Amino acid sequence: MTANLRLGAALAASMAGLLMSGMAFASSITSQSYGATKDGKAVDVYTMTNDGGASVKFLSYGGVIAEINVPDRNGNLGNVVLGFTNIADYEAKSPFFGGLIGRYANRIAKGKFSLDGTEYTLNLNNGANTLHGGTKGYDKVVWTVKPLNDTQAELTYLSPDGEEGYPGNLSIKVVYTWTNDNELKIEYEATTDKPTVVNLTSHSYFNLAGEGSGSIEGQLLTINADAITAYDGGGIPTGEIMPVANTPFDFRHAMPIGARLRSGHQQMINGRGYDHNWVINGAKMGTVGEDAVLYDPGTGRIMSIDSDQPGLQFYTGNFLDGSTYGTSGHEYRQGDGLCLEPQHFPDSPNHPDFASTRLDPGATYKTVTIHKFWTDAS
């Protein structure tokens, strides 16, 4: 299915432009105030619009991707990510909606790891573990934003030595690019002055039927992976690389997300649904390949995710509990959005057999993720 979905992507993008005939757009990046954080730091919202009128909105706070507005098969634009309408909600209520995640995405067991014989202790924010960087990860800081041209914006942040317990001053640059092919490219780069660990990603919750439209269970997902990293009950890898064959984790062919969501498989029980890391087939740092394809039959929207990362965390919004209301004013419940996060494996610093997340002075961390949107109209 993946190859067939990719066929005609450019044609579909062109068709979407024709369906919005009579509307004239030019690629641009605009900004305006989004208020201020509770400690008084100014926050801006940036809107990246392409020649077809499709757009991405992001905040300087957390680098949060607040909206992605792309056409359905009839050319109607709709926002396909979950989020809020104000900075106060992002600060007080957000389950990492759309944010840049670091210094280490996913979990580190007991908030501890060692480098060169020195043990580092991190802030705990997920039971006995550290999740997504700690109590104040990169999704909760204000980034410096600089538009580079009409399609690209650069976000920078200096994470000081000792922040959340991580060693080294980490200088980070992230570039968002929004193309006329409805392609959101996220490029990450980081350097350090002391040996450290780095694992960066973006944490958007997608619903291709549209934000606030309800469950994602009927959407079809393909993941290019033959195995997952098995977890214990706390979301920490056991070390087992578990084949997906004959399990609810087999998405090697397009499968409705809800088809096996309520399986009694022990790994599903451990994650309260899907909240696992898939081991991407043939992944190689520096070489971008296809990780996953998501398809909504109702709207015809399709999204592919390409990256050079060894893992893909797939999460079905298991902890959305109806206590938050999003951009359109609708309540968010379990399964109303899903995350697909290219990254290194969880707890890699404590698993020598996993791909290393170590970064040394003089080296540069680089990775890229590409989200491409099109429809089945072609």
C-alpha positions as CSV (number, residue, x, y, z in Angstrom):
1,M,0.0,0.0,0.0
2,T,2.8,2.4,0.9
3,A,4.2,2.5,-2.6
4,N,0.8,3.0,-4.1
5,L,0.0,5.9,-1.7
6,R,3.3,7.6,-2.7
7,L,2.4,7.4,-6.4
8,G,0.8,10.6,-7.6
9,A,1.6,12.6,-4.4
10,A,2.8,15.5,-6.5
11,L,-0.3,15.3,-8.7
12,A,-2.6,15.2,-5.6
13,A,-0.9,18.3,-4.3
14,S,-1.5,20.1,-7.6
15,M,-5.1,18.9,-7.7
16,A,-5.6,20.4,-4.2
17,G,-4.4,23.7,-5.5
18,L,-6.8,23.6,-8.4
19,L,-9.7,22.7,-6.1
20,M,-9.0,26.0,-4.3
21,S,-9.2,27.9,-7.5
22,G,-9.9,31.6,-7.3
23,M,-7.7,31.9,-4.2
24,A,-4.3,33.5,-4.6
25,F,-1.5,32.7,-2.2
26,A,2.2,33.2,-2.0
27,S,4.6,31.5,0.4
28,S,5.1,33.6,3.5
29,I,5.9,33.6,7.2
30,T,4.1,36.0,9.4
31,S,4.1,36.5,13.2
32,Q,2.1,38.1,15.9
33,S,2.0,38.1,19.7
34,Y,0.6,35.1,21.5
35,G,0.8,36.6,25.0
36,A,3.3,35.8,27.7
37,T,4.3,32.9,29.9
38,K,3.4,33.0,33.6
39,D,7.0,34.2,34.3
40,G,6.5,37.1,31.9
41,K,8.4,35.9,28.8
42,A,6.8,37.0,25.5
43,V,5.5,34.3,23.2
44,D,4.9,34.7,19.5
45,V,2.9,32.6,17.0
46,Y,4.3,32.2,13.5
47,T,2.2,31.2,10.4
48,M,3.9,29.6,7.5
49,T,1.7,29.6,4.4
50,N,2.6,28.0,1.0
51,D,1.5,28.8,-2.5
52,G,-1.5,26.5,-2.2
53,G,-2.8,28.2,1.0
54,A,-2.0,25.3,3.3
55,S,-0.3,26.4,6.5
56,V,1.6,25.5,9.6
57,K,1.3,27.6,12.8
58,F,4.0,27.2,15.5
59,L,4.8,29.0,18.8
60,S,8.1,30.3,20.1
61,Y,7.1,28.6,23.3
62,G,8.3,25.0,23.1
63,G,8.5,25.2,19.3
64,V,4.9,23.9,19.6
65,I,3.3,23.1,16.2
66,A,-0.1,24.4,17.0
67,E,-1.9,23.9,13.7
68,I,-1.3,22.1,10.4
69,N,-3.9,23.1,7.9
70,V,-4.0,20.8,4.8
71,P,-6.6,20.0,2.2
72,D,-8.9,16.9,2.1
73,R,-9.7,15.1,-1.1
74,N,-12.2,18.0,-2.0
75,G,-9.7,20.7,-1.4
76,N,-11.1,21.8,1.9
77,L,-8.5,22.9,4.4
78,G,-8.6,21.4,7.9
79,N,-6.3,21.4,11.0
80,V,-4.9,17.9,11.6
81,V,-3.1,18.4,14.9
82,L,-4.4,18.7,18.5
83,G,-3.6,21.8,20.5
84,F,-4.9,24.8,22.4
85,T,-5.8,28.4,21.7
86,N,-3.8,30.2,24.4
87,I,-0.4,30.0,26.2
88,A,-2.0,29.4,29.6
89,D,-3.4,26.1,28.5
90,Y,-0.1,25.0,27.0
91,E,1.7,25.8,30.2
92,A,-0.8,24.2,32.6
93,K,-2.5,21.4,30.7
94,S,-0.5,20.2,27.7
95,P,0.4,16.5,27.4
96,F,3.3,17.7,25.2
97,F,1.0,18.8,22.4
98,G,3.2,19.6,19.3
99,G,6.3,20.4,21.3
100,L,10.0,20.0,20.6
101,I,11.2,17.2,23.0
102,G,14.5,17.0,24.7
103,R,17.1,16.7,26.0
104,Y,16.1,13.1,25.8
105,A,12.8,12.1,24.2
106,N,10.9,9.2,25.8
107,R,11.9,7.6,29.1
108,I,15.1,7.1,31.1
109,A,14.8,4.4,33.8
110,K,14.9,5.8,37.3
111,G,16.2,9.0,36.0
112,K,19.8,7.8,36.0
113,F,22.5,7.0,33.4
114,S,26.3,7.0,33.5
115,L,29.0,8.4,31.1
116,D,32.7,7.7,31.6
117,G,32.2,6.4,35.1
118,T,30.1,9.4,36.3
119,E,26.5,8.8,37.2
120,Y,24.0,11.5,36.4
121,T,20.6,11.9,38.2
122,L,17.7,13.5,36.4
123,N,14.5,15.1,37.6
124,L,11.7,12.5,37.8
125,N,8.4,13.3,36.1
126,N,6.9,10.0,35.2
127,G,6.6,7.9,38.3
128,A,10.1,6.5,39.0
129,N,11.4,7.6,35.6
130,T,12.3,10.7,33.5
131,L,10.1,11.4,30.5
132,H,10.7,13.8,27.6
133,G,13.5,15.7,29.3
134,G,12.1,16.0,32.8
135,T,10.0,18.5,34.6
136,K,10.9,21.4,32.2
137,G,11.8,19.9,28.9
138,Y,12.4,21.8,25.7
139,D,8.6,21.9,25.0
140,K,8.3,24.2,28.0
141,V,11.0,26.8,27.2
142,V,10.8,29.9,24.9
143,W,13.0,29.4,21.8
144,T,14.5,32.2,19.8
145,V,12.9,32.2,16.3
146,K,14.4,33.7,13.2
147,P,12.6,33.4,9.8
148,L,15.2,32.5,7.2
149,N,13.1,33.1,4.1
150,D,9.5,32.7,3.0
151,T,9.5,28.9,3.7
152,Q,11.9,28.4,6.6
153,A,12.2,29.4,10.2
154,E,15.1,28.7,12.6
155,L,14.6,28.0,16.3
156,T,17.5,28.1,18.7
157,Y,18.0,27.3,22.4
158,L,21.0,27.0,24.7
159,S,20.3,24.2,27.2
160,P,22.7,25.0,30.1
161,D,25.0,22.5,31.8
162,G,23.0,20.7,34.5
163,E,19.5,21.6,33.2
164,E,17.2,18.9,34.4
165,G,20.4,17.0,35.5
166,Y,21.9,16.6,32.0
167,P,25.6,17.3,31.6
168,G,27.0,19.9,29.1
169,N,25.9,23.1,27.6
170,L,23.9,22.0,24.6
171,S,23.5,24.4,21.7
172,I,20.4,23.4,19.7
173,K,19.2,24.6,16.3
174,V,15.9,23.4,14.7
175,V,14.7,24.5,11.2
176,Y,11.1,24.2,10.2
177,T,10.5,24.2,6.4
178,W,7.0,24.2,4.9
179,T,7.0,23.5,1.2
180,N,4.6,23.9,-1.7
181,D,4.3,20.1,-1.7
182,N,2.6,20.3,1.7
183,E,5.8,18.9,3.3
184,L,6.9,19.9,6.8
185,K,10.6,19.2,7.2
186,I,12.1,19.4,10.7
187,E,15.9,19.5,10.9
188,Y,17.7,19.2,14.2
189,E,21.3,20.1,15.0
190,A,23.1,20.2,18.4
191,T,26.6,20.6,19.8
192,T,27.9,20.2,23.3
193,D,31.0,21.2,25.4
194,K,30.8,18.1,27.6
195,P,29.9,14.5,26.9
196,T,26.1,14.1,27.1
197,V,23.2,12.2,25.7
198,V,20.8,13.7,23.1
199,N,17.5,12.4,21.6
200,L,15.3,15.0,20.0
201,T,11.9,14.7,18.4
202,S,8.6,16.5,17.8
203,H,5.4,15.5,19.7
204,S,2.4,16.4,17.5
205,Y,-0.9,14.6,18.1
206,F,-2.4,13.9,14.6
207,N,-5.9,13.3,13.5
208,L,-6.2,13.3,9.7
209,A,-10.0,13.6,9.9
210,G,-9.5,16.9,11.6
211,E,-8.7,18.3,15.1
212,G,-11.7,17.7,17.4
213,S,-13.4,15.2,15.1
214,G,-13.2,12.3,17.4
215,S,-11.4,8.9,17.4
216,I,-8.5,8.0,15.2
217,E,-9.4,4.3,15.4
218,G,-10.7,4.0,11.8
219,Q,-7.6,5.5,10.3
220,L,-5.2,3.1,8.6
221,L,-1.5,2.9,9.6
222,T,1.5,1.3,8.0
223,I,4.8,1.1,9.9
224,N,8.0,-0.1,8.3
225,A,9.1,-2.3,11.2
226,D,9.4,-6.0,11.9
227,A,9.9,-5.6,15.7
228,I,9.3,-3.4,18.7
229,T,11.3,-2.9,21.9
230,A,9.3,-4.8,24.5
231,Y,8.4,-2.8,27.7
232,D,7.9,-3.5,31.3
233,G,4.9,-2.0,33.1
234,G,6.6,1.4,33.4
235,G,7.3,1.9,29.8
236,I,11.0,0.9,30.1
237,P,12.5,-1.5,27.6
238,T,13.3,-4.9,28.9
239,G,16.0,-5.4,26.3
240,E,13.9,-7.8,24.2
241,I,13.5,-7.0,20.5
242,M,10.0,-8.5,20.0
243,P,8.9,-9.5,16.5
244,V,5.6,-8.0,15.5
245,A,4.4,-11.1,13.5
246,N,1.2,-12.5,14.9
247,T,0.8,-9.7,17.4
248,P,-1.3,-6.5,17.6
249,F,1.9,-4.6,16.7
250,D,2.1,-5.8,13.1
251,F,1.5,-2.8,10.9
252,R,3.7,-3.9,8.1
253,H,0.5,-3.7,5.9
254,A,-2.1,-1.0,6.3
255,M,-4.3,-1.7,9.3
256,P,-7.1,0.2,11.0
257,I,-5.6,1.5,14.3
258,G,-8.6,0.3,16.3
259,A,-8.7,-3.2,14.9
260,R,-6.6,-4.7,17.7
261,L,-6.4,-1.7,20.1
262,R,-8.2,-3.6,22.9
263,S,-6.1,-6.8,22.6
264,G,-5.2,-8.6,25.8
265,H,-1.6,-8.9,24.7
266,Q,0.6,-8.2,27.7
267,Q,2.5,-5.4,25.8
268,M,-0.9,-3.7,25.1
269,I,-1.7,-4.0,28.8
270,N,1.6,-2.5,29.7
271,G,1.1,0.5,27.5
272,R,-2.7,0.9,28.0
273,G,-2.9,0.6,24.3
274,Y,-0.2,1.6,21.8
275,D,2.7,3.5,23.4
276,H,5.7,1.6,22.1
277,N,8.8,2.0,20.1
278,W,9.0,0.3,16.7
279,V,12.4,-0.8,15.4
280,I,12.5,0.7,11.9
281,N,13.7,-1.6,9.1
282,G,17.0,-0.6,7.5
283,A,17.4,2.6,9.5
284,K,20.7,4.3,9.1
285,M,21.7,7.7,10.5
286,G,22.1,10.2,7.8
287,T,19.9,8.3,5.4
288,V,16.3,9.3,5.2
289,G,13.8,6.5,4.7
290,E,10.1,5.9,5.1
291,D,8.9,5.1,8.7
292,A,5.1,5.2,8.4
293,V,2.1,6.1,6.3
294,L,-1.2,7.2,7.9
295,Y,-4.5,7.4,5.9
296,D,-8.0,8.6,6.7
297,P,-10.6,7.1,4.4
298,G,-13.2,9.6,5.3
299,T,-11.3,12.7,4.2
300,G,-8.8,11.1,1.9
301,R,-5.9,12.7,3.7
302,I,-2.6,10.9,3.8
303,M,0.5,11.6,5.8
304,S,3.9,9.9,5.4
305,I,6.7,10.3,7.9
306,D,10.3,9.9,6.7
307,S,13.4,10.1,9.0
308,D,16.9,8.7,9.6
309,Q,16.1,7.5,13.1
310,P,16.3,3.9,14.3
311,G,13.0,4.0,16.2
312,L,9.4,5.3,15.9
313,Q,7.2,5.8,19.0
314,F,3.6,5.2,18.2
315,Y,1.2,6.5,20.8
316,T,-2.6,6.5,20.7
317,G,-3.3,9.3,23.1
318,N,-4.1,6.8,25.9
319,F,-4.0,9.4,28.7
320,L,-6.3,11.9,27.1
321,D,-9.1,11.8,29.6
322,G,-11.7,14.5,28.7
323,S,-10.1,17.1,31.0
324,T,-8.8,19.2,28.1
325,Y,-10.6,21.1,25.3
326,G,-8.8,22.0,22.1
327,T,-8.5,24.5,19.3
328,S,-12.1,24.0,18.1
329,G,-13.5,23.8,21.6
330,H,-14.1,20.1,21.5
331,E,-13.2,17.8,24.4
332,Y,-10.2,15.5,23.9
333,R,-10.7,11.9,25.0
334,Q,-8.6,8.7,24.7
335,G,-7.8,8.0,21.1
336,D,-8.7,11.4,19.7
337,G,-5.2,11.8,18.4
338,L,-2.0,9.8,17.8
339,C,1.7,10.5,17.9
340,L,4.3,9.1,15.5
341,E,7.7,10.3,16.8
342,P,11.0,9.3,15.1
343,Q,13.7,9.0,17.7
344,H,16.3,6.7,19.3
345,F,15.1,3.9,21.5
346,P,13.8,4.7,25.0
347,D,16.4,4.4,27.8
348,S,19.3,3.9,25.3
349,P,21.9,5.3,27.7
350,N,21.2,2.3,30.0
351,H,21.2,-0.3,27.1
352,P,24.7,-0.7,25.6
353,D,23.2,-2.9,22.8
354,F,20.9,-0.1,21.6
355,A,22.2,2.6,19.2
356,S,24.2,5.2,21.1
357,T,22.7,8.6,22.0
358,R,26.0,9.9,23.2
359,L,27.3,13.3,21.9
360,D,30.8,14.4,22.5
361,P,32.5,17.9,22.2
362,G,33.6,18.4,18.6
363,A,30.8,16.2,17.2
364,T,27.5,17.5,15.8
365,Y,24.1,15.8,16.4
366,K,22.0,15.9,13.2
367,T,18.8,14.4,12.3
368,V,15.8,15.1,10.0
369,T,12.1,14.2,10.0
370,I,9.7,14.9,7.1
371,H,5.9,14.9,7.3
372,K,4.3,14.9,3.9
373,F,0.6,15.5,3.3
374,W,-1.5,14.6,0.3
375,T,-4.8,13.0,-0.6
376,D,-6.2,10.0,-2.4
377,A,-7.9,12.4,-5.0
378,S,-5.4,11.2,-7.6
